[in-house]
Amino acid sequence: MEEATYLAKFGSTVYIVHRRDEFRASRIMAERALANEKIEVKWNSGIDEVLGSNTEGVTGVKIRSTTEEGKTEELECAGYFCAIGHTPNTDFLNGQLETNDKGYVKWTVGGRTNTSVEGVFAAGDVADDNYRQAITAAGTGCMAALDAERWLAANGIE
């Protein structure tokens, strides 16, 4: 909700594509977003594809209904911002990596992106339960790439 409200200051329309039919955000933040005339909510939907090209940039998104099988819609837009909320999407790991009590992947080496499994590195919102911001996700993504590159080199893998 915070991100959409902020982005509405700069764009003519901000779409919130939301998987369910209600928000889990705080009531005040949800009300603020819903009251903003520049924000339009696409309920019970998920992003299937970001549309565009290297020359045009982002031109739209294709969304799919989470309640009506096969129903899709294309939204024209000039940008795409993905915010996952404050619950990390780590269930797919099925306990293969150590997580904290909130479900965030634990880093096992201070100042590094190493996880409990050697050769596996975590970055961004699934490992950052403090800042959860795009800029820190980008930064830790770079850190994880460098950590992975160094690990591969140290293990003789090209």
N, C-alpha and C positions, 0 to 999 in steps of 0.2 A: 504494500500500500504506500509505503514511504517513497519507494522508487517511482511509482506511477504518478504520485502527486508532484514529485520533483520534476519529472520529465514533462509534465503538462505545462510547466512554465515556458517550455521551449518549442513544443509541437502544437499543431492544430488539433490533433486527435491522438490519444494514447489508448491503445487497446490493452485490457487485462484479459488474457486467455487463462481461464481457471478450470481445473479438472472437476470441481464439484459445483454444487448449487448454492453454496454459502462459503463465506470466508472464515478462516480460523484466526485472522489477525485481530488485534485489539479492536473493540467496538468503535472507539474514537477514530482510529486510523481507517477502518472500513467505511465509517460514515463520511469521513472527510473525502475519501476517494469517490464514493458513490455520489456525493453532492457536487463534485467537480464536473462542470458541463463539458469539459474536454476529454473526460475519461469515459470510455465505453467498455462494458464488461461482456465478454463472450463466455457465458456459463457452460459448464459441463463439456469442456473442450480441451484439447491438447494440441500442441504444435506437431505437425507431421513433417514439415519441410520449410526451410527458409529459401525464398525465391530470389533470383537475381543472377548477376554475373560479375566477373572480375572488372569489366569495364563500366557497367551500370551501378554496381554496388547492390545493396538490398533493394528489391522492388516490391516485396510482399512476403506473406507467409501463407502456407496452406494449413488449415486447422481441421481437426476431425472431432466429431462428437464422441463423448464418452458414454452417451446413453442411447444413441441411435446408430446402430451398426451401418457402416458404409457412407454415412452422411459427412460430407466435407464442405469446406467453404474457403475461398481465397480472400485474404484481406490485403489491399494495397497499402504499402507503407514504405518509408524511406530509411528505416532503421529497425533494429531488433535488439532488445535487451532482455536477458533471461535472468530472472530472480527465482530461486527455489524456495524462498521462505526461510524459516529458521529450524527446519527439521532436515537433517542430512539424508540424502537418498542413498543409504548404504545397505539396505536390506538384502540386495542382490549378492552381497559378499557371503552370506550364510555363515558368518562366524569365521571365515577364512583369515581375516585380518583382525587384530585386536582393536576394539573400539572403547570409548569411554562410556559412562552411564547414560549419556545423551545420544549415543550412536555415532559420534564423530570418530574417524580413524585416528588412532594414536600415533604420533611421531615418536620413535624410539631413540633417536640420537638428537641431542640438543642442537638447534640451529640447522638441522637437516630435515629432509622429507622422508627419511627411511621409515618403514613400517615394521611390524612384527614378522614379516616374511622377507627374507633376504632377496634383494633384486626387485622388490615392489616398493614404489614410492607414491605418496599421496600429496595432492595439492588442492588448493581452493577451498570451497565451502564445505566439502566433506571432511576436511581435516582442521578447519579453522573455526573453533567454537567461540572465539573472542571477537574478531573483527567482522567476519562474514561479509566482506565487501569485494566488489569487482576488482579493484586495484590490487588488493592483497592476493586475490585468487590468481591474477595474472602474474604477480611476482612469485608466488609459490609454484605456479606452473613452470616458470623458467627455472626455479631452483630444482624442481623435480626432474626436469629434462637434463640439467647439468649433473645431478646426482646419478641419474640412470646412465648417462653417457660415461661417467667416471667408473661406475660399477661394471658396465660392460667391458670397458678397456682393462680394468683390473682383473677381470675374469677371462681375458683373451677372446672376447666375443666381438666380432666386427659387424 
